Each structure stands twice: as structure tokens, then as C-alpha cells.
Amino acid sequence: MAYSMVNQIVPPFVEDDEGNPAARWEKWREHFEAYLDWKNVVDHEEKYKSLMLFGGSDIRRIVSKIQVNESHLLSNRYHAALQVLDEYFIPRVSKTFERQRFRQILPEPNEKLDKYAIRLKKQAANCSFGSQTDNMIVDQIVSNTKDDKLKRKWLEKDYTLDEVLAMARTQESVQFQLSRKGKPNPQY
């Protein structure tokens, strides 16, 4: 019973799940370590056993590649396992390259701004923007908008991402209504 309850709190990590495995691994590891802190698990061997239990079969398969010898037992098998997992899941990709890819993302023709912002957020996750992520997305949106009226409005002051998206939704709604003007309403 205790395993199933904990397993709901810390579900196993599944390597082939949807999404970027590096980002999912970092999020899962952060969640797992928060669980260990919450349970006051400080002993490295207990942390290692918890990782093997709750990490799931994919984690156990990857960690099994560690050659367990006396030096691991004397030092820290938990640290060694995390190091192997980090090296496995987190590719050593250039942040400069990822930021360049972010800057090259342009809105598709007739794409709603919300959808464009989602694509930017996905790429921004690889860029290490930290607390500046929303600002970088706003800058990218403003730089690439074709709507001069909105661009001027956005350049008047610093707007949050939510404010920029709300203004764009309003503008998109108005444009849609204007395009429908003069067309007969469908009969229900």
C-alpha cells in the first residue's frame, strides 16, 4: 500500500514518454529530490534505494550500467547513479545554438499568437533564460509581428507575456469579426 501511494506522488520516469527527455528528466529529478527532502531521507544509500524503487524500469536499466565496486559503496552510489542519469538524459548541447534556434522561430501564416507563443515556450525551455523567459518570448513576438498597430502598442511600455497575448487575442477576434461582416449568419 505504501508503494502505490508513493508511486502516485513520484511516478516512475518513462524514457520514451512524450516531450524532451532532458527537460522531463530534470523535472522528474527535481520532484524526486523534493520528495526525499520531504521524507527527510539524508542517507545516500537510502536515496539510492529509493531512486531504484521509484525511478522505474528505465532508470534501473540505465543505472545498471554502473560498475558497482567497493569505491562506489564507500563513496556514494546515489551520486554516481545521478551522474550516469544526467549524462544519459541531458545532452551537452550548446545553449548558444538553442538560443539561435529560438530567435529563428517565426510565426506561420495565419497562426494564432497563442500557438506561436507555445512554440516559443517549448524552445525557450532549452535556452536557460531563467526568470527572463517570458521577456524573451515577448521580445520575439514583438520583433516578428506583422501587425504594425499592435507592434506600436507593445513598444509603448513593458507588457507581460499575458498582457501581450490578451491584446493579440482581442485583435484576432476583431479581425475575425470584420472578416465575417457582410457574410450571412448560418441558420441554426
C-alpha positions in Angstrom: 0.0 0.0 0.0 2.8 2.4 0.9 4.5 1.8 -2.5 1.4 2.6 -4.5 0.8 5.8 -2.5 4.3 7.0 -3.0 4.2 5.9 -6.7 1.3 8.4 -7.2 3.4 11.1 -5.5 6.6 10.2 -7.5 5.6 8.3 -10.6 8.3 6.3 -12.4 10.3 8.1 -15.1 9.5 6.7 -18.5 12.2 7.4 -21.1 10.0 7.2 -24.2 7.3 9.4 -22.9 6.2 12.4 -24.8 8.4 15.5 -24.7 12.0 16.4 -24.4 13.6 13.7 -22.3 16.3 16.1 -20.9 13.6 18.5 -19.7 11.4 15.7 -18.3 14.4 14.1 -16.6 15.4 17.4 -14.9 11.8 18.0 -13.8 11.4 14.4 -12.5 14.7 14.6 -10.6 13.7 17.8 -9.0 10.4 16.3 -8.0 12.1 13.2 -6.6 14.6 15.2 -4.6 11.8 17.3 -3.2 10.1 14.0 -2.1 13.4 12.9 -0.4 13.7 16.2 1.4 10.0 16.0 2.5 10.7 12.5 3.9 14.0 13.6 5.5 16.0 11.0 3.6 19.6 12.1 4.0 21.5 8.8 3.9 22.9 8.3 0.4 22.3 4.6 0.4 18.7 5.1 1.3 18.4 7.7 -1.5 19.9 5.2 -3.9 17.5 2.5 -2.9 14.6 5.0 -3.3 15.8 6.0 -6.7 15.9 2.4 -7.8 12.5 1.7 -6.3 10.6 4.7 -7.6 12.6 5.5 -10.7 11.0 2.7 -12.6 12.4 0.1 -15.0 14.0 2.7 -17.4 16.0 4.2 -14.5 17.1 0.8 -13.2 18.2 -0.3 -16.7 20.3 2.8 -17.2 21.8 2.8 -13.7 22.6 -0.9 -14.0 25.4 0.2 -16.4 27.3 1.5 -13.4 30.1 -0.9 -12.4 29.3 -1.2 -8.7 32.5 -1.8 -6.8 34.0 -1.1 -3.4 34.7 2.5 -4.4 31.1 3.2 -5.1 30.0 1.5 -1.9 32.5 3.5 0.1 31.7 6.8 -1.7 28.2 7.4 -2.9 26.2 5.2 -5.2 23.4 7.7 -5.2 25.7 10.4 -6.6 27.1 8.0 -9.1 23.7 7.0 -10.3 22.6 10.6 -10.7 25.7 11.4 -12.6 25.1 8.5 -15.0 21.5 9.5 -15.5 22.4 13.2 -16.1 25.0 12.2 -18.7 22.4 9.8 -20.3 19.5 12.2 -20.5 21.0 15.7 -20.7 22.8 16.1 -23.9 25.6 18.6 -23.9 24.0 20.9 -26.4 25.3 24.4 -26.9 23.0 27.0 -25.2 24.1 29.5 -27.9 22.8 27.0 -30.5 19.5 26.6 -28.7 19.1 30.4 -28.4 19.8 30.8 -32.1 17.1 28.3 -32.9 14.7 30.3 -30.6 15.5 33.5 -32.5 14.8 31.8 -35.8 11.3 30.8 -34.9 8.9 32.8 -36.9 5.1 32.9 -36.9 3.4 30.8 -39.5 1.0 32.4 -41.9 -2.4 32.8 -40.2 -1.1 31.3 -37.0 -2.8 32.4 -33.8 -0.4 34.2 -31.5 -1.2 31.8 -28.7 0.1 28.9 -30.8 3.2 30.8 -31.8 3.9 31.6 -28.1 3.6 27.9 -27.2 6.2 27.0 -29.9 8.5 29.7 -28.4 8.0 28.4 -24.9 8.9 24.9 -26.0 12.2 26.1 -27.5 12.9 28.5 -24.6 12.9 25.6 -22.3 16.3 24.6 -23.9 17.8 28.1 -23.7 18.5 28.7 -20.0 16.7 32.0 -20.0 15.6 31.5 -16.4 13.4 34.3 -15.0 13.7 36.2 -18.3 11.9 33.5 -20.3 8.6 35.4 -20.6 10.5 38.6 -21.5 12.5 36.8 -24.3 9.2 35.4 -25.7 7.6 38.9 -25.7 10.6 40.3 -27.4 10.5 37.6 -30.1 6.7 38.2 -30.6 7.2 41.9 -30.9 10.1 41.6 -33.3 8.2 39.3 -35.6 4.7 40.6 -35.6 3.4 41.9 -39.0 0.7 44.0 -37.3 2.2 47.5 -37.1 -0.6 48.8 -34.8 0.0 46.0 -32.2 3.7 46.4 -32.5 3.5 50.2 -31.8 1.2 49.4 -28.8 3.6 46.8 -27.4 6.6 49.2 -27.7 4.9 51.9 -25.7 5.8 50.2 -22.4 6.9 46.9 -21.0 4.0 44.4 -21.1 3.9 41.0 -19.6 3.5 37.9 -21.8 -0.1 37.5 -20.6 -0.9 41.1 -21.5 0.7 40.8 -24.9 -1.3 37.6 -25.6 -4.6 39.2 -24.3 -4.1 42.2 -26.6 -3.4 39.8 -29.6 -6.5 37.7 -28.8 -8.6 40.9 -28.8 -7.1 42.0 -32.1 -7.5 38.5 -33.7 -11.2 38.5 -32.5 -11.8 41.9 -34.1 -10.1 40.8 -37.3 -12.3 37.7 -37.4 -15.5 39.7 -36.8 -14.6 42.2 -39.5 -13.9 39.4 -42.0 -17.3 38.0 -41.2 -19.1 41.3 -41.7 -21.4 41.2 -44.6 -21.5 37.4 -44.7 -24.8 35.8 -43.8 -25.1 34.2 -40.4 -25.7 30.4 -40.6 -29.2 29.4 -39.8 -29.5 27.1 -36.7 
